[in-house]
Amino acid sequence: MFNLFKKVLQKTNNAIKEIVPKKQQNISKDEFEEILLESDVNYELIEIILAGLPAKITRERAFNALLYIFKDLKESENEPHKPFVEMIIGVNGAGKTTTISKLAYKYQQEGKSVILGAGDTFRAAAIEQLSRWATKLSIPIVSTQQGHDPSAVVFDTIASAKSKNIDNVIIDTAGRLHTQTNLSHELKKMTRIANKALPHAPHRKLLILDGTQGSSSINQAKAFNEIIGIDGIIITKLDGTAKGGSIFSIVNELKLPILYIGTGEQPSDLIKFNATEYINTILDQIYI
């Protein structure tokens, strides 16, 4: 796993290397500030981090200051619901469909059965793409035609999972921009219908954020959280950007756990987020 974090943060660490060409025993506050800025940490958070640090910062002090950002996060407990229903949320292009395939593959590797619901009925391409993944992974999918009611897909997918004794339900949602009122209404309705199909469903609502957007995705995440209430975040495409520090800003602003990081395009390219390993991978580029 550690090597995978190194792969994901390679561009971030390359940018850090420009600031600190040689690894050191300690670094100055100015250097640490520049590293955090270059990694796309919000300046307000940088000021908070630096306020409690001495002029010369050891690795231990830097680690503790960064780990403190994650201190109050509580990952939602996966109660033993069967089926366990997850709704996947995010704007178009964030990597929702690919992430759904990764989650489905992960559950398969754990010996669980999975069914997909193609709830993004706004785009025919989304239905087709999810159907292709279902075929590749040999798992059932409930889908309809473009323009049909996505809430019907939600109900039918959960009903099918119940009748077939399936463990996990993963439902895609439309990714139109969060500023559109109709998307807000649609997501709320899908949630209500899920609860009608199965009390307390969806059990987890996961937001997919594009890592290349860095801290600029925070407002987008806040809007989705206000609409539907997010339980956790999955970051995609982080390996394609030097904005690896944006995770600190996202967590600090939203107080939501980062659950997974996407590391590539294949179904197996998903790693569980670990704050300690994430921070150490960055600090390894700075300190001896």
C-alpha positions as MATLAB code, in Angstrom:
seq = 'MFNLFKKVLQKTNNAIKEIVPKKQQNISKDEFEEILLESDVNYELIEIILAGLPAKITRERAFNALLYIFKDLKESENEPHKPFVEMIIGVNGAGKTTTISKLAYKYQQEGKSVILGAGDTFRAAAIEQLSRWATKLSIPIVSTQQGHDPSAVVFDTIASAKSKNIDNVIIDTAGRLHTQTNLSHELKKMTRIANKALPHAPHRKLLILDGTQGSSSINQAKAFNEIIGIDGIIITKLDGTAKGGSIFSIVNELKLPILYIGTGEQPSDLIKFNATEYINTILDQIYI';
ca = [
       0.000    0.000    0.000;
       2.805    2.388    0.860;
       4.223    2.160   -2.667;
       0.763    2.903   -4.029;
       0.564    6.142   -2.051;
       3.990    7.001   -3.460;
       2.644    6.429   -6.975;
      -0.437    8.561   -6.330;
       1.600   11.431   -4.860;
       4.481   11.289   -7.337;
       3.674   14.612   -9.030;
       3.088   16.266   -5.673;
       6.428   15.009   -4.389;
       8.177   16.108   -7.587;
       6.884   19.630   -6.955;
       8.106   19.455   -3.348;
      11.538   18.389   -4.606;
      11.767   21.684   -6.501;
      11.412   23.514   -3.176;
      13.577   21.175   -1.076;
      16.095   19.543   -3.477;
      17.882   17.728   -0.648;
      16.212   15.952    2.241;
      16.902   17.569    5.604;
      16.740   16.916    9.347;
      14.487   19.941    9.766;
      13.103   22.722    7.602;
      12.238   26.359    8.136;
       8.712   27.669    8.511;
       9.086   29.494    5.193;
      10.017   26.269    3.407;
       7.143   24.373    5.011;
       4.727   27.145    4.052;
       5.935   27.036    0.439;
       5.605   23.239    0.337;
       2.022   23.401    1.617;
       1.101   26.168   -0.807;
       2.627   24.302   -3.741;
       0.658   21.184   -2.730;
      -2.629   23.143   -2.875;
      -3.346   23.520    0.838;
      -5.651   26.491    1.537;
      -3.739   29.436    2.984;
      -6.134   29.804    5.935;
      -5.315   26.227    6.930;
      -1.598   26.790    6.373;
      -1.691   29.668    8.868;
      -3.364   27.403   11.439;
      -0.773   24.654   10.854;
       2.198   27.030   11.113;
       0.894   28.849   14.204;
       1.820   26.005   16.525;
       5.211   25.208   14.976;
       8.734   26.428   15.877;
      11.090   28.264   13.501;
      12.814   24.982   12.642;
      10.394   22.102   12.079;
      11.354   18.486   12.675;
       9.623   15.601   10.962;
       7.829   14.651   14.173;
       6.426   18.172   14.640;
       5.342   18.354   10.987;
       3.696   14.915   11.181;
       1.750   15.738   14.342;
       0.581   19.104   12.954;
      -0.731   17.458    9.765;
      -2.259   14.442   11.490;
      -4.194   16.780   13.806;
      -6.335   17.813   10.814;
      -7.822   14.306   10.761;
      -8.402   14.051   14.528;
     -12.198   14.386   14.739;
     -13.149   12.408   11.652;
     -15.439    9.479   12.226;
     -16.018    7.048    9.429;
     -19.634    5.986    9.185;
     -20.120    2.536   10.614;
     -21.094   -0.097    8.086;
     -23.906   -1.728    9.973;
     -24.703   -5.242    8.741;
     -27.498   -4.309    6.362;
     -28.335   -6.736    3.592;
     -28.473   -5.527    1.003;
     -26.087   -2.694    1.823;
     -27.100    0.206   -0.415;
     -24.658    2.882   -1.562;
     -25.432    5.916   -3.688;
     -22.548    7.374   -5.700;
     -22.621   11.140   -6.232;
     -20.496   13.674   -8.112;
     -20.279   15.872  -11.184;
     -19.710   14.506  -14.681;
     -16.079   13.757  -15.355;
     -15.127   13.117  -11.734;
     -14.827    9.379  -12.374;
     -18.076    8.098  -10.870;
     -18.628    5.178  -13.236;
     -15.043    3.917  -13.003;
     -15.162    4.225   -9.218;
     -18.373    2.187   -9.119;
     -16.586   -0.588  -11.008;
     -13.745   -0.445   -8.468;
     -16.096   -0.689   -5.513;
     -17.955   -3.571   -7.162;
     -14.658   -5.381   -7.808;
     -13.566   -4.786   -4.202;
     -16.771   -6.340   -2.871;
     -16.397   -9.273   -5.260;
     -12.877   -9.878   -3.915;
     -14.391   -9.957   -0.421;
     -16.734  -12.723   -1.565;
     -19.839  -10.542   -1.721;
     -22.491  -10.417   -4.434;
     -23.150   -7.056   -6.129;
     -25.823   -5.429   -8.265;
     -25.542   -2.065  -10.032;
     -28.267    0.520  -10.624;
     -27.810    2.849  -13.606;
     -29.435    5.855  -11.947;
     -27.817    8.425  -14.237;
     -30.630    8.391  -16.774;
     -29.752   11.892  -17.939;
     -26.974   10.577  -20.205;
     -27.245    7.530  -22.444;
     -23.441    7.278  -22.358;
     -23.497    6.825  -18.578;
     -25.937    3.911  -18.847;
     -23.846    2.292  -21.596;
     -20.572    2.727  -19.715;
     -21.929    1.244  -16.496;
     -23.486   -1.637  -18.450;
     -20.083   -2.415  -19.998;
     -18.501   -2.588  -16.552;
     -21.292   -4.853  -15.329;
     -20.602   -7.197  -18.242;
     -16.830   -7.171  -17.605;
     -17.307   -7.955  -13.930;
     -20.141  -10.450  -14.568;
     -22.568   -8.712  -12.246;
     -26.243   -7.845  -12.792;
     -27.380   -4.311  -13.549;
     -30.764   -2.597  -13.515;
     -31.057    0.060  -16.195;
     -33.607    1.905  -18.272;
     -33.636    4.272  -21.221;
     -32.265    7.773  -21.234;
     -34.737   10.263  -19.774;
     -36.645    7.766  -17.649;
     -37.203    8.313  -13.928;
     -33.999    7.447  -12.019;
     -35.996    6.838   -8.828;
     -37.667    3.882  -10.544;
     -34.193    2.456  -11.168;
     -33.384    2.905   -7.470;
     -36.544    1.058   -6.401;
     -36.130   -1.750   -8.931;
     -32.435   -2.270   -8.105;
     -33.077   -2.585   -4.373;
     -36.111   -4.832   -4.971;
     -34.003   -7.079   -7.211;
     -31.226   -7.235   -4.607;
     -33.730   -8.243   -1.922;
     -35.331  -10.941   -4.048;
     -31.967  -12.392   -5.127;
     -30.350  -12.109   -1.672;
     -27.568   -9.852   -3.013;
     -25.131   -8.298   -0.531;
     -24.267   -4.925   -2.062;
     -26.221   -2.404   -4.135;
     -24.317    0.409   -5.858;
     -26.417    3.108   -7.511;
     -25.068    5.677   -9.953;
     -26.589    9.178  -10.012;
     -26.635   11.991  -12.535;
     -23.642   14.308  -12.485;
     -25.115   17.526  -13.758;
     -23.738   20.617  -12.083;
     -24.755   20.984   -8.455;
     -26.103   24.495   -9.096;
     -29.057   23.065  -11.010;
     -32.206   22.882   -8.919;
     -33.554   19.854  -10.784;
     -30.539   17.777   -9.764;
     -31.149   18.698   -6.132;
     -34.763   17.562   -6.360;
     -33.761   14.399   -8.220;
     -31.182   13.338   -5.624;
     -33.581   13.969   -2.746;
     -36.293   11.945   -4.478;
     -33.898    9.068   -5.163;
     -32.992    9.022   -1.473;
     -36.655    8.989   -0.428;
     -37.467    6.146   -2.823;
     -34.471    4.134   -1.606;
     -35.810    4.460    1.926;
     -39.245    3.285    0.763;
     -37.722    0.280   -0.986;
     -35.626   -0.576    2.078;
     -35.824    1.259    5.427;
     -32.693    3.330    6.203;
     -31.396    3.023    2.621;
     -29.212    4.378    1.170;
     -26.887    3.291    3.947;
     -23.963    5.279    2.570;
     -23.783    8.239    0.193;
     -20.330    8.597   -1.328;
     -19.063   11.712   -3.084;
     -16.521   11.299   -5.884;
     -14.096   14.233   -6.189;
     -11.674   14.814   -9.053;
      -8.211   15.187   -7.504;
      -7.009   17.384  -10.362;
      -9.438   20.077   -9.181;
      -7.716   20.214   -5.819;
      -9.120   22.578   -3.210;
     -11.462   24.130   -5.781;
     -13.687   21.062   -5.404;
     -14.554   22.058   -1.816;
     -17.479   24.300   -2.759;
     -18.833   21.577   -5.031;
     -18.584   19.097   -2.150;
     -20.291   21.490    0.259;
     -23.206   21.913   -2.140;
     -23.736   18.154   -2.500;
     -23.436   17.717    1.258;
     -26.156   20.327    1.810;
     -28.440   18.659   -0.746;
     -28.183   15.058    0.326;
     -25.781   14.635    3.276;
     -22.517   12.937    2.336;
     -21.074   10.072    4.400;
     -17.639    9.803    2.825;
     -15.417   10.879   -0.055;
     -13.441    9.026   -2.717;
     -10.689   10.990   -4.496;
      -9.893   10.135   -8.127;
      -7.097   11.172  -10.520;
      -4.784   12.365   -7.732;
      -1.869   10.744   -9.551;
      -2.390   13.228  -12.403;
      -1.778   16.371  -10.360;
       0.657   18.059   -7.958;
      -2.314   19.074   -5.772;
      -1.902   16.166   -3.364;
      -2.108   18.470   -0.349;
      -5.663   19.426   -1.221;
      -6.835   16.446    0.870;
      -5.867   18.398    3.986;
      -8.062   21.324    2.877;
     -10.972   19.089    1.881;
     -10.963   17.241    5.206;
     -10.530   20.440    7.228;
     -13.437   22.177    5.476;
     -15.907   19.311    5.202;
     -15.115   17.223    8.302;
     -15.878   14.143    6.214;
     -13.683   11.042    5.961;
     -11.712   10.225    2.830;
     -12.511    6.542    2.318;
     -10.585    5.577   -0.803;
      -8.140    6.898   -3.379;
      -8.355    5.864   -7.018;
      -4.923    4.943   -8.377;
      -5.660    4.173  -12.036;
      -8.274    3.031  -14.543;
      -8.542   -0.671  -13.702;
     -11.137   -2.125  -11.288;
      -8.358   -3.125   -8.879;
      -6.947    0.433   -8.763;
      -8.507    1.500   -5.474;
      -6.760    1.820   -2.108;
      -8.204    2.490    1.320;
      -7.167    5.925    2.516;
      -4.819    5.964    5.492;
      -3.941    9.391    6.930;
      -0.668    8.208    8.512;
       0.654    6.685    5.287;
      -0.561    9.647    3.239;
       1.304   12.120    5.466;
       4.441    9.967    5.682;
       4.602    9.652    1.897;
       4.759   13.443    1.642;
       7.227   13.868    4.526;
       9.524   11.205    3.062;
      10.223   13.660    0.250;
      11.242   16.370    2.731;
      13.084   14.693    5.590;
      16.092   12.396    5.886;
];
